[in-house]
Amino acid sequence: MGILLSLFWLFLKVNLLSPSGIASVGLLHQETVGKILTEEQFVQAVSFSSALPGSEAEKFAMFIGLRVGGLPGALVSLLGASLPPTILMLMVFTILHRLQREAWLTRFVEGLIPAIAVLMVYVAYGLLTGGNQPLNWQLFAVAALSLIAFIYNVPPPIVLIAAGVVGIFFFR
């Protein structure tokens, strides 16, 4: 029972102190290596949690919990990792639910929309130029074709696959 409580406390503490699964790797390394895991087991846990889709924090918790405490260890580790974000989301939802009819909140969100749009354009420009690539006709052609496809409501996965195929021929 002591190991299960330790696993629960470990992942509860880590997920309260770090903003995301991948950001918690340093803290988890400090808390686990030499105590409940070897360096090799820790590297396996990082590899496992990075290779599969989903939340790194939860995959990491389940892997370490399973390694240290079997199935009960995986379950209590998952509970410890999931509890902080779940409670935080419930608190945010409760606050937003109470404020949803407030005029200032609507205006606040309306003020965010142009800023988010500009940030998306900035990120898109960085992706388009590769950070230091000069703009050329191939980049503009793929961007224009993608924009036209989106305007005509082509599903995004098809646009992305088509852009990748076009990129094979344009960017040799």
C-alpha positions in Angstrom: 0.0 0.0 0.0 2.9 2.3 0.7 4.2 2.2 -2.9 0.7 3.0 -4.3 0.4 6.0 -2.0 3.9 7.1 -3.0 3.1 6.8 -6.7 -0.1 8.7 -6.3 1.6 11.5 -4.4 4.5 11.6 -6.9 2.3 12.2 -9.9 -0.1 14.5 -8.1 2.9 16.6 -7.0 4.5 16.6 -10.4 1.3 17.5 -12.2 0.6 20.3 -9.8 4.1 21.8 -10.2 4.6 21.5 -14.0 2.5 22.8 -16.8 2.7 19.8 -19.2 3.9 16.2 -19.5 7.0 16.9 -21.4 7.9 19.8 -19.1 7.7 17.5 -16.1 10.5 15.2 -17.3 13.2 17.0 -15.3 11.2 16.9 -12.1 10.3 13.3 -12.7 13.9 12.4 -13.3 14.9 14.0 -10.1 12.1 12.3 -8.2 12.4 8.8 -9.6 15.9 7.9 -10.8 17.8 6.1 -8.1 14.7 5.9 -5.9 12.1 3.8 -7.8 13.6 3.6 -11.3 17.0 3.1 -12.9 18.3 5.5 -15.5 17.5 3.0 -18.3 14.0 2.5 -17.1 13.5 6.2 -17.0 14.7 6.6 -20.6 12.3 3.8 -21.6 9.4 5.6 -19.9 10.3 8.9 -21.8 10.6 7.0 -25.1 7.3 5.2 -24.5 5.4 8.3 -23.6 6.8 10.3 -26.5 6.1 7.6 -29.1 2.4 7.1 -28.5 -0.4 9.7 -29.2 -2.1 11.3 -26.2 -1.1 13.1 -23.1 2.6 12.6 -22.2 1.9 13.1 -18.5 -0.7 10.3 -18.4 1.3 7.8 -20.5 4.4 8.6 -18.4 2.4 8.0 -15.2 0.9 4.7 -16.4 4.3 3.4 -17.6 6.1 4.2 -14.4 3.2 3.1 -12.3 3.0 -0.2 -14.1 6.7 -0.7 -13.9 6.9 0.0 -10.2 3.5 -1.2 -8.8 1.9 -3.3 -11.5 -1.7 -2.6 -12.7 -2.7 -1.0 -9.3 0.4 1.2 -9.6 -0.6 2.3 -13.1 -4.1 3.1 -12.0 -3.1 5.2 -9.0 -0.4 7.0 -11.0 -2.9 7.8 -13.7 -5.3 9.1 -11.0 -2.5 11.3 -9.5 -1.6 12.6 -13.0 -5.2 13.3 -14.0 -6.6 14.9 -10.9 -4.9 18.3 -11.1 -5.8 19.1 -14.7 -9.4 17.8 -14.1 -9.9 19.9 -11.0 -8.4 23.0 -12.8 -10.7 22.5 -15.8 -13.7 22.1 -13.6 -12.8 25.4 -11.8 -12.3 27.2 -15.1 -15.6 25.8 -16.5 -17.5 26.9 -13.3 -16.0 30.4 -13.5 -16.7 30.8 -17.2 -20.2 29.4 -16.8 -21.0 32.0 -14.2 -19.5 34.8 -16.4 -20.8 33.7 -19.8 -23.5 36.4 -19.9 -21.2 39.2 -18.8 -20.8 41.8 -21.5 -17.2 42.5 -20.5 -16.2 38.9 -21.1 -17.8 38.9 -24.6 -15.8 42.1 -25.4 -12.7 40.5 -24.0 -13.0 37.5 -26.3 -13.8 39.8 -29.2 -10.6 41.6 -28.5 -8.6 38.4 -28.5 -9.8 37.3 -31.9 -7.6 39.8 -34.0 -4.6 39.2 -31.8 -4.9 35.4 -32.2 -5.3 35.9 -36.0 -2.1 38.0 -36.1 -0.3 35.4 -34.1 -1.5 32.6 -36.4 -0.3 34.6 -39.4 3.1 35.2 -37.7 3.5 31.4 -37.0 2.3 30.6 -40.6 4.9 33.0 -42.0 7.6 31.3 -39.9 6.5 27.9 -41.1 6.3 29.1 -44.7 9.8 30.5 -44.7 11.4 27.9 -42.6 12.8 30.6 -40.3 15.5 31.7 -42.7 14.5 30.6 -46.2 13.8 33.3 -48.8 10.2 33.4 -50.1 10.0 31.8 -53.6 7.3 31.0 -56.1 7.0 27.4 -55.0 6.1 28.4 -51.5 3.5 30.9 -52.8 2.1 28.3 -55.2 1.6 25.7 -52.5 0.1 28.3 -50.1 -2.2 29.7 -52.8 -3.4 26.2 -53.8 -4.0 25.3 -50.2 -6.0 28.6 -49.6 -8.1 27.9 -52.7 -8.8 24.4 -51.5 -9.9 25.7 -48.1 -12.1 28.3 -49.7 -13.8 25.5 -51.6 -14.3 23.5 -48.4 -11.9 20.7 -49.3 -11.4 18.7 -46.1 -8.2 19.7 -44.3 -6.6 16.2 -44.3 -7.0 16.1 -48.1 -5.5 19.6 -48.5 -2.5 18.6 -46.3 -1.8 15.3 -48.2 -2.2 17.1 -51.5 0.2 19.9 -50.4 2.7 17.2 -49.3 2.5 15.5 -52.7 2.9 18.8 -54.5 5.9 19.6 -52.2 7.6 16.4 -53.4 7.7 17.8 -56.9 8.2 21.5 -56.1 11.0 21.2 -53.5 13.6 18.9 -54.9 
